[in-house]
Amino acid sequence: MLLRDKVIKYLLEKRGCVELVGRSRKYRVFENESSVLDGMKYFVGKNGSCRKGRSASNSQSISSLIHKRIADGENTLVLSENMVVIPLDDEDIFS
């Protein structure tokens, strides 16, 4: 499975995104319920790059965050956008 496929699978299954058809030639575009409200979209490039913003030209890369979550699984907590990630135990999640 290619990295692009993994990123798309993560957005569809874990983030509840749906694909918007025909919005960009360079990126596949996705949005979820919260992104509809604030106008933010996810843009996935051909090599698995991922960006988030209102448009492709006005977006920021979140590739390292998404790729880290895919590698570690969903069992992580992000403290800030500075990519500080702390792995959690099941006890921490359910206590």
C-alpha positions in Angstrom: 0.0 0.0 0.0 1.4 3.4 -1.0 1.8 6.2 1.5 -0.8 8.2 -0.4 -3.3 5.3 0.1 -2.5 5.1 3.8 -3.0 8.9 4.3 -6.4 8.7 2.4 -7.4 5.6 4.4 -6.5 7.5 7.7 -8.6 10.5 6.7 -11.6 8.4 5.6 -11.6 6.0 8.5 -10.1 7.9 11.5 -11.2 11.4 10.7 -14.5 10.8 9.0 -13.7 12.7 5.9 -15.4 12.6 2.6 -13.7 13.3 -0.8 -14.7 16.4 -2.8 -14.8 15.5 -6.4 -13.1 17.7 -9.1 -11.7 20.4 -6.9 -8.0 20.2 -7.8 -5.8 18.5 -10.4 -2.7 18.5 -8.1 -4.4 17.2 -4.9 -7.2 15.0 -3.8 -9.4 17.1 -1.5 -11.2 15.9 1.7 -13.4 17.5 4.4 -15.1 16.3 7.5 -17.9 17.8 9.6 -15.7 20.2 11.6 -13.9 21.4 8.4 -17.3 22.2 6.8 -17.9 24.7 9.7 -14.6 26.4 9.6 -13.9 26.0 5.9 -10.7 24.0 6.3 -10.0 21.1 3.9 -7.3 18.4 3.7 -5.2 18.2 0.5 -3.4 14.9 -0.3 -0.7 15.0 -2.9 0.5 12.2 -5.2 3.4 11.1 -2.9 1.3 11.2 0.3 1.9 14.8 1.3 -0.9 16.2 3.4 -1.9 19.8 3.8 -4.7 21.5 5.7 -6.2 24.9 4.9 -9.0 26.8 3.2 -7.3 26.3 -0.2 -4.3 24.5 -1.6 -2.4 27.7 -2.0 -3.4 28.9 1.5 -2.6 25.8 3.5 0.1 24.4 5.8 1.8 21.0 5.7 0.7 18.5 8.3 2.5 15.6 6.6 4.8 14.8 9.4 1.9 14.8 11.9 -0.3 12.5 9.7 2.6 10.2 8.9 3.6 9.9 12.6 0.0 9.0 13.5 -0.2 6.4 10.7 3.1 4.9 11.9 2.2 4.9 15.6 -1.5 4.2 15.2 -4.2 6.4 16.7 -2.9 5.8 20.2 -1.2 9.2 20.5 -2.0 12.6 22.0 -0.9 15.8 20.2 -0.1 18.6 22.7 0.5 21.3 20.1 1.1 22.0 16.5 4.8 21.9 17.2 4.5 18.1 16.6 5.0 17.1 20.3 3.5 13.7 20.4 3.1 11.5 23.6 2.2 7.8 23.2 -0.6 6.8 25.6 -1.3 3.6 27.3 -4.8 2.2 27.4 -5.0 3.0 31.1 -4.4 6.7 30.4 -7.2 6.8 27.8 -9.9 5.1 29.9 -9.1 6.6 33.3 
